[in-house]
Amino acid sequence: MLVPHRTSGVKESTLPPDYQRILAAVRQAAGPVMARQVGDTLGIDVSVRARLEPLRGRLVRLVDRAWLRTLPDGRFTTCL
């Protein structure tokens, strides 16, 4: 599995570098962020939907594996 589930023994350093950068971008934000804001931080051209959707998929994968959480309005934030 490329992105492991977050458990007590799994460290962030086990994630692939792209996912580590995404987590760092979400943590640096002042609050919950949209995928477009993460893309801006990472230097991705967010005006092109074909570039934004793969990033959104990675964010959702991090949510599914308990590294991030999503709010009802679609914004992403770190887990407490």
N, C-alpha and C positions, 0 to 999 in steps of 0.2 A: 504494500500500500504506500503510495507516494506521500500522502499526508496522513500521519498517524492520528489516532484519537488522543485527545488530551487526557492524561491520567496523572496521578501523582509522580510517577517515575519517569515520565516523558518530558524532556526539556525542549524549549523552543529551537535550540540548535539542531535538533533532528529534522526539522522542516527543510524543504528545499530552499535555496537562496531567494527565489522569487516570492515565496510565501513569507519568508522572514521580513523582506522589504515591505510587503503589504501590511503585516502586523505592526511594523515600526511606524508606518504612515498613519495607521488608525490610532496608535498610541500618542503620536505627536499632536494630533488634532485636539482642539480645545473641548470638543464634545463629540457626540455622535455624528457620523459623516455619511454622505451618499457616495456611491461608487464613483461618480464623476469627480468628487473632491479628492478621493484617493488617487484616481488617475492623474489629476493635475499635479499632485504631490510627487508622483512617480515619473512624471514627464511623458505620460501617454497622451496621444492626441485624442481627447475625449469628444471632439466634434464629429468623429467618425464612429458610427454605431458598431461597426465590425471590430473596432479596437476596444470599445467599452464593454461589450457583452462578455468576452472571455475573462476580463477582470472581474465582472460581476459574478461569473461562475466560480472563480477562485475564492471570492469573498464568501459565497454561499457554501462552498466546500469547507472553509474554515469554520463557518457557523455549524455545519453538520458534524464536524469533528470536535466541537466545543472549544475552539480557540477564540472565537468571536461570538457575539450574539447580535441578533437583529431586532430592531424595534418595530412596532406595528406600522409605523409610517415608512418602513423600508430602509431606514438608516442603520448603519453598523457601528458597533461599539465593542470595547474589550469586555471580557468576562471578569467578574469581580472575584 
